[in-house]
Amino acid sequence: MPADNITLIGLGLAGLFIVWLVFSLVKKVFGLVLLAALVIGAYVLWNNPAMLQSLLNTVTGFFS
């Protein structure tokens, strides 16, 4: 373990940068996965009118 302060500060900053990079990438990947799920769900509902009608009946029953 290095003992001088400059090295410790540099290691700390490098660690913070790595953590920031990982979390920003995870956030971006999560957003892309969520967007893909919405697109796939819309595609499935568009091509399956019975499922769309069932969903609309469920939503209507929930709010009325």
A tleap script that builds the chain and sets N, CA, C and O, in Angstrom:
source leaprc.protein.ff14SB
mol = sequence {
  NMET PRO ALA ASP ASN ILE THR LEU ILE GLY
  LEU GLY LEU ALA GLY LEU PHE ILE VAL TRP
  LEU VAL PHE SER LEU VAL LYS LYS VAL PHE
  GLY LEU VAL LEU LEU ALA ALA LEU VAL ILE
  GLY ALA TYR VAL LEU TRP ASN ASN PRO ALA
  MET LEU GLN SER LEU LEU ASN THR VAL THR
  GLY PHE PHE CSER
}
set mol.1.N position { 0.855 -1.178 0.000 }
set mol.1.CA position { 0.000 0.000 0.000 }
set mol.1.C position { 0.893 1.232 0.000 }
set mol.1.O position { 1.772 1.366 0.852 }
set mol.2.N position { 0.666 2.147 -0.972 }
set mol.2.CA position { 1.494 3.352 -1.011 }
set mol.2.C position { 1.218 4.255 0.186 }
set mol.2.O position { 0.099 4.318 0.693 }
set mol.3.N position { 2.252 4.944 0.621 }
set mol.3.CA position { 2.129 5.752 1.828 }
set mol.3.C position { 2.074 7.247 1.550 }
set mol.3.O position { 1.627 8.005 2.411 }
set mol.4.N position { 2.509 7.696 0.382 }
set mol.4.CA position { 2.501 9.142 0.162 }
set mol.4.C position { 1.106 9.630 -0.251 }
set mol.4.O position { 0.321 8.892 -0.846 }
set mol.5.N position { 0.829 10.875 0.079 }
set mol.5.CA position { -0.518 11.416 -0.089 }
set mol.5.C position { -0.933 11.571 -1.547 }
set mol.5.O position { -2.093 11.338 -1.884 }
set mol.6.N position { -0.013 11.957 -2.407 }
set mol.6.CA position { -0.351 12.178 -3.812 }
set mol.6.C position { -0.807 10.871 -4.459 }
set mol.6.O position { -1.773 10.856 -5.222 }
set mol.7.N position { -0.125 9.799 -4.160 }
set mol.7.CA position { -0.518 8.502 -4.720 }
set mol.7.C position { -1.885 8.079 -4.203 }
set mol.7.O position { -2.701 7.577 -4.975 }
set mol.8.N position { -2.152 8.268 -2.917 }
set mol.8.CA position { -3.446 7.911 -2.350 }
set mol.8.C position { -4.572 8.752 -2.952 }
set mol.8.O position { -5.652 8.234 -3.236 }
set mol.9.N position { -4.321 10.045 -3.147 }
set mol.9.CA position { -5.329 10.908 -3.771 }
set mol.9.C position { -5.570 10.460 -5.216 }
set mol.9.O position { -6.716 10.405 -5.662 }
set mol.10.N position { -4.521 10.147 -5.934 }
set mol.10.CA position { -4.652 9.672 -7.315 }
set mol.10.C position { -5.434 8.370 -7.391 }
set mol.10.O position { -6.288 8.213 -8.263 }
set mol.11.N position { -5.154 7.438 -6.490 }
set mol.11.CA position { -5.896 6.179 -6.463 }
set mol.11.C position { -7.368 6.412 -6.114 }
set mol.11.O position { -8.253 5.768 -6.676 }
set mol.12.N position { -7.619 7.325 -5.196 }
set mol.12.CA position { -8.999 7.647 -4.828 }
set mol.12.C position { -9.763 8.249 -5.995 }
set mol.12.O position { -10.909 7.882 -6.253 }
set mol.13.N position { -9.118 9.182 -6.704 }
set mol.13.CA position { -9.768 9.793 -7.866 }
set mol.13.C position { -9.997 8.770 -8.979 }
set mol.13.O position { -11.038 8.781 -9.634 }
set mol.14.N position { -9.031 7.899 -9.184 }
set mol.14.CA position { -9.205 6.850 -10.199 }
set mol.14.C position { -10.349 5.917 -9.814 }
set mol.14.O position { -11.126 5.505 -10.675 }
set mol.15.N position { -10.459 5.582 -8.535 }
set mol.15.CA position { -11.553 4.739 -8.069 }
set mol.15.C position { -12.903 5.410 -8.257 }
set mol.15.O position { -13.865 4.767 -8.678 }
set mol.16.N position { -12.981 6.701 -7.948 }
set mol.16.CA position { -14.233 7.439 -8.148 }
set mol.16.C position { -14.611 7.492 -9.622 }
set mol.16.O position { -15.783 7.361 -9.974 }
set mol.17.N position { -13.622 7.683 -10.476 }
set mol.17.CA position { -13.885 7.716 -11.909 }
set mol.17.C position { -14.413 6.370 -12.403 }
set mol.17.O position { -15.352 6.325 -13.198 }
set mol.18.N position { -13.821 5.289 -11.942 }
set mol.18.CA position { -14.265 3.943 -12.342 }
set mol.18.C position { -15.695 3.696 -11.871 }
set mol.18.O position { -16.512 3.170 -12.627 }
set mol.19.N position { -16.006 4.068 -10.634 }
set mol.19.CA position { -17.365 3.880 -10.106 }
set mol.19.C position { -18.358 4.722 -10.905 }
set mol.19.O position { -19.437 4.238 -11.245 }
set mol.20.N position { -18.012 5.966 -11.209 }
set mol.20.CA position { -18.892 6.826 -11.999 }
set mol.20.C position { -19.117 6.225 -13.377 }
set mol.20.O position { -20.245 6.206 -13.869 }
set mol.21.N position { -18.061 5.736 -13.999 }
set mol.21.CA position { -18.168 5.156 -15.332 }
set mol.21.C position { -19.074 3.933 -15.327 }
set mol.21.O position { -19.922 3.786 -16.208 }
set mol.22.N position { -18.904 3.062 -14.353 }
set mol.22.CA position { -19.724 1.851 -14.274 }
set mol.22.C position { -21.188 2.212 -14.083 }
set mol.22.O position { -22.047 1.676 -14.782 }
set mol.23.N position { -21.493 3.116 -13.144 }
set mol.23.CA position { -22.885 3.456 -12.892 }
set mol.23.C position { -23.515 4.195 -14.068 }
set mol.23.O position { -24.698 3.997 -14.346 }
set mol.24.N position { -22.768 5.032 -14.759 }
set mol.24.CA position { -23.346 5.724 -15.910 }
set mol.24.C position { -23.622 4.727 -17.035 }
set mol.24.O position { -24.630 4.855 -17.730 }
set mol.25.N position { -22.753 3.743 -17.225 }
set mol.25.CA position { -22.999 2.721 -18.237 }
set mol.25.C position { -24.180 1.841 -17.859 }
set mol.25.O position { -24.983 1.480 -18.720 }
set mol.26.N position { -24.294 1.488 -16.574 }
set mol.26.CA position { -25.415 0.670 -16.122 }
set mol.26.C position { -26.726 1.423 -16.331 }
set mol.26.O position { -27.718 0.835 -16.760 }
set mol.27.N position { -26.733 2.719 -16.030 }
set mol.27.CA position { -27.929 3.532 -16.224 }
set mol.27.C position { -28.312 3.580 -17.700 }
set mol.27.O position { -29.491 3.473 -18.036 }
set mol.28.N position { -27.341 3.737 -18.571 }
set mol.28.CA position { -27.606 3.806 -20.002 }
set mol.28.C position { -28.113 2.456 -20.518 }
set mol.28.O position { -29.056 2.415 -21.308 }
set mol.29.N position { -27.510 1.373 -20.089 }
set mol.29.CA position { -27.946 0.044 -20.516 }
set mol.29.C position { -29.359 -0.235 -20.004 }
set mol.29.O position { -30.178 -0.790 -20.736 }
set mol.30.N position { -29.656 0.141 -18.759 }
set mol.30.CA position { -30.996 -0.054 -18.210 }
set mol.30.C position { -32.025 0.728 -19.031 }
set mol.30.O position { -33.107 0.212 -19.312 }
set mol.31.N position { -31.706 1.944 -19.412 }
set mol.31.CA position { -32.611 2.738 -20.231 }
set mol.31.C position { -32.854 2.102 -21.590 }
set mol.31.O position { -33.985 2.088 -22.074 }
set mol.32.N position { -31.805 1.576 -22.208 }
set mol.32.CA position { -31.968 0.923 -23.507 }
set mol.32.C position { -32.791 -0.348 -23.398 }
set mol.32.O position { -33.597 -0.640 -24.281 }
set mol.33.N position { -32.600 -1.110 -22.323 }
set mol.33.CA position { -33.383 -2.330 -22.114 }
set mol.33.C position { -34.850 -1.983 -21.884 }
set mol.33.O position { -35.740 -2.654 -22.407 }
set mol.34.N position { -35.102 -0.937 -21.104 }
set mol.34.CA position { -36.478 -0.507 -20.866 }
set mol.34.C position { -37.141 -0.049 -22.169 }
set mol.34.O position { -38.296 -0.388 -22.428 }
set mol.35.N position { -36.429 0.705 -22.974 }
set mol.35.CA position { -36.954 1.155 -24.254 }
set mol.35.C position { -37.242 -0.031 -25.174 }
set mol.35.O position { -38.273 -0.057 -25.846 }
set mol.36.N position { -36.346 -1.002 -25.207 }
set mol.36.CA position { -36.556 -2.192 -26.036 }
set mol.36.C position { -37.781 -2.973 -25.558 }
set mol.36.O position { -38.544 -3.482 -26.379 }
set mol.37.N position { -37.975 -3.073 -24.249 }
set mol.37.CA position { -39.140 -3.784 -23.714 }
set mol.37.C position { -40.434 -3.080 -24.109 }
set mol.37.O position { -41.417 -3.739 -24.449 }
set mol.38.N position { -40.443 -1.751 -24.067 }
set mol.38.CA position { -41.636 -1.011 -24.474 }
set mol.38.C position { -41.932 -1.197 -25.962 }
set mol.38.O position { -43.089 -1.352 -26.353 }
set mol.39.N position { -40.905 -1.182 -26.774 }
set mol.39.CA position { -41.093 -1.366 -28.221 }
set mol.39.C position { -41.600 -2.774 -28.516 }
set mol.39.O position { -42.511 -2.946 -29.326 }
set mol.40.N position { -41.024 -3.773 -27.870 }
set mol.40.CA position { -41.465 -5.157 -28.089 }
set mol.40.C position { -42.897 -5.343 -27.595 }
set mol.40.O position { -43.694 -6.016 -28.250 }
set mol.41.N position { -43.232 -4.755 -26.447 }
set mol.41.CA position { -44.593 -4.853 -25.928 }
set mol.41.C position { -45.596 -4.194 -26.866 }
set mol.41.O position { -46.671 -4.743 -27.105 }
set mol.42.N position { -45.258 -3.023 -27.400 }
set mol.42.CA position { -46.147 -2.345 -28.339 }
set mol.42.C position { -46.318 -3.167 -29.616 }
set mol.42.O position { -47.416 -3.247 -30.167 }
set mol.43.N position { -45.237 -3.770 -30.077 }
set mol.43.CA position { -45.305 -4.609 -31.277 }
set mol.43.C position { -46.206 -5.819 -31.050 }
set mol.43.O position { -47.013 -6.163 -31.913 }
set mol.44.N position { -46.074 -6.457 -29.909 }
set mol.44.CA position { -46.901 -7.628 -29.592 }
set mol.44.C position { -48.369 -7.231 -29.513 }
set mol.44.O position { -49.230 -7.925 -30.052 }
set mol.45.N position { -48.658 -6.115 -28.842 }
set mol.45.CA position { -50.052 -5.672 -28.736 }
set mol.45.C position { -50.608 -5.256 -30.097 }
set mol.45.O position { -51.782 -5.495 -30.382 }
set mol.46.N position { -49.786 -4.643 -30.932 }
set mol.46.CA position { -50.237 -4.211 -32.249 }
set mol.46.C position { -50.625 -5.421 -33.115 }
set mol.46.O position { -51.583 -5.359 -33.886 }
set mol.47.N position { -49.877 -6.511 -32.979 }
set mol.47.CA position { -50.113 -7.693 -33.808 }
set mol.47.C position { -51.040 -8.711 -33.172 }
set mol.47.O position { -51.312 -9.745 -33.782 }
set mol.48.N position { -51.536 -8.457 -31.964 }
set mol.48.CA position { -52.429 -9.388 -31.295 }
set mol.48.C position { -53.627 -8.608 -30.750 }
set mol.48.O position { -53.613 -8.188 -29.593 }
set mol.49.N position { -54.658 -8.411 -31.568 }
set mol.49.CA position { -55.802 -7.601 -31.143 }
set mol.49.C position { -56.537 -8.178 -29.931 }
set mol.49.O position { -57.087 -7.420 -29.132 }
set mol.50.N position { -56.557 -9.493 -29.783 }
set mol.50.CA position { -57.237 -10.093 -28.629 }
set mol.50.C position { -56.516 -9.712 -27.332 }
set mol.50.O position { -57.162 -9.403 -26.331 }
set mol.51.N position { -55.205 -9.733 -27.350 }
set mol.51.CA position { -54.445 -9.345 -26.167 }
set mol.51.C position { -54.620 -7.856 -25.877 }
set mol.51.O position { -54.724 -7.455 -24.718 }
set mol.52.N position { -54.652 -7.036 -26.932 }
set mol.52.CA position { -54.871 -5.600 -26.759 }
set mol.52.C position { -56.238 -5.335 -26.143 }
set mol.52.O position { -56.361 -4.506 -25.242 }
set mol.53.N position { -57.265 -6.029 -26.619 }
set mol.53.CA position { -58.603 -5.850 -26.069 }
set mol.53.C position { -58.659 -6.298 -24.614 }
set mol.53.O position { -59.313 -5.654 -23.794 }
set mol.54.N position { -57.992 -7.377 -24.292 }
set mol.54.CA position { -57.936 -7.840 -22.909 }
set mol.54.C position { -57.245 -6.812 -22.013 }
set mol.54.O position { -57.693 -6.557 -20.895 }
set mol.55.N position { -56.177 -6.236 -22.496 }
set mol.55.CA position { -55.473 -5.205 -21.730 }
set mol.55.C position { -56.354 -3.974 -21.529 }
set mol.55.O position { -56.417 -3.419 -20.432 }
set mol.56.N position { -57.032 -3.555 -22.592 }
set mol.56.CA position { -57.907 -2.384 -22.483 }
set mol.56.C position { -59.065 -2.648 -21.520 }
set mol.56.O position { -59.450 -1.754 -20.767 }
set mol.57.N position { -59.625 -3.857 -21.531 }
set mol.57.CA position { -60.684 -4.205 -20.588 }
set mol.57.C position { -60.180 -4.183 -19.154 }
set mol.57.O position { -60.884 -3.720 -18.256 }
set mol.58.N position { -58.967 -4.680 -18.932 }
set mol.58.CA position { -58.376 -4.677 -17.598 }
set mol.58.C position { -58.149 -3.258 -17.104 }
set mol.58.O position { -58.465 -2.940 -15.958 }
set mol.59.N position { -57.602 -2.406 -17.962 }
set mol.59.CA position { -57.339 -1.018 -17.585 }
set mol.59.C position { -58.650 -0.278 -17.337 }
set mol.59.O position { -58.757 0.481 -16.374 }
set mol.60.N position { -59.641 -0.490 -18.191 }
set mol.60.CA position { -60.932 0.150 -18.016 }
set mol.60.C position { -61.595 -0.298 -16.721 }
set mol.60.O position { -62.180 0.517 -16.007 }
set mol.61.N position { -61.508 -1.571 -16.417 }
set mol.61.CA position { -62.072 -2.085 -15.172 }
set mol.61.C position { -61.352 -1.546 -13.945 }
set mol.61.O position { -61.956 -1.351 -12.890 }
set mol.62.N position { -60.079 -1.314 -14.093 }
set mol.62.CA position { -59.300 -0.799 -12.961 }
set mol.62.C position { -59.649 0.646 -12.649 }
set mol.62.O position { -59.696 1.033 -11.482 }
set mol.63.N position { -59.896 1.446 -13.677 }
set mol.63.CA position { -60.142 2.871 -13.470 }
set mol.63.C position { -61.628 3.232 -13.361 }
set mol.63.O position { -61.955 4.381 -13.064 }
set mol.64.N position { -62.529 2.278 -13.593 }
set mol.64.CA position { -63.943 2.617 -13.499 }
set mol.64.C position { -64.613 1.958 -12.313 }
set mol.64.O position { -65.810 2.146 -12.097 }
savepdb mol mol.pdb
quit
